[in-house]
Amino acid sequence: MLSTCDRITRETLEDASLSDRAAHARSSMGRLHPEEPDEWRTCFQRDRDRILHCKSFRRLMHKTQVFLSPEGDHYRTRLTHTLEVSQIARSIARELGLNEDLTEAISLGHDLGHTPFGHTGEDALSRALAKHEGRMEEFARGERLFRHNRQSARVVEFLERDGRGLNLTREVVDGIEHHTGPVRAKTLEGRVVALSDRIAYVNHDIDDAIRAGILTEGDLPASTHEVIGTSSSQRIDTMVRDTVSSSSRADDIVMSDMVGSAMMELRSFLFEHVYTRSDAKGEEPKANRLVEALFDYYVDHFDEVPQEYRRRESDSVLVCVTDFVAGMTDRYAINLFQDLFVPRSWALPRRPIA
């Protein structure tokens, strides 16, 4: 006979089964705006569901991961990357006795603020902001005025649900904001997501580069083959197992020096041979110009920015335009650029808008 399991029962099960280092839903730090608890779901399950059903999550399907306009259906998008991060993070959290629901919520929300065209769009928005704020010297020194992790937190706090935000728990917002950068998440679950993000992209970017004909498995450093394996599945398995065993010993979320060094060697290899290689990223200059042109246009024509991005009176013109441009999908940005800047007699057939 089937039986129901309400929220209080779930919280009791958490208390009995999770590590004392885990984040327990019953003792959550709460939300910015207090709400009545759900009858069935814990607060972290509720956050996961809110993220999964929000508009920004759906748009990830049409946002670039690494390869711009790839020919083929099997290259990662920002959405498939997010799902892979979630799977890896949940596996690690489960083995360490951490809260899978919190881990999943952070994973699903960690890239909601990413720009069109991946990190190319992120750099273009930083350059546009630096130009308009008179801070090009800072940009030239490597300072990025736009950071997708901060924008992801802004999406869930202020932009979703017609400007009301998703009102997520503080643990989820903290994990989203600190999945990258120098400040670590407060919870171990947030730290699991940060490391899982790196495990996921290092491995799937290799897989996509091999599919694109840019690399072969034999091109990868032999030293990494010896430590973490000769295929994507072997590498992920090694990294996950090493994270679990090393974290258990350290009482924190870490990799061993040997496996962590091999992962960073692969990451450096990707920067040299994939992320900056012209035949992998040949469309980047066009994407840069497109994003900057859209940003400049809407700064000059602020009245044309949709009202949903102008709801908060405390936000400046630059903040509102940043929110609008950062939220675009690749194809929406392309279509918009074509409408604004390409004479209609020259225009190519429009791509469908997400």
Beta strands, then each sheet from edge to edge (+ up, - down):
end
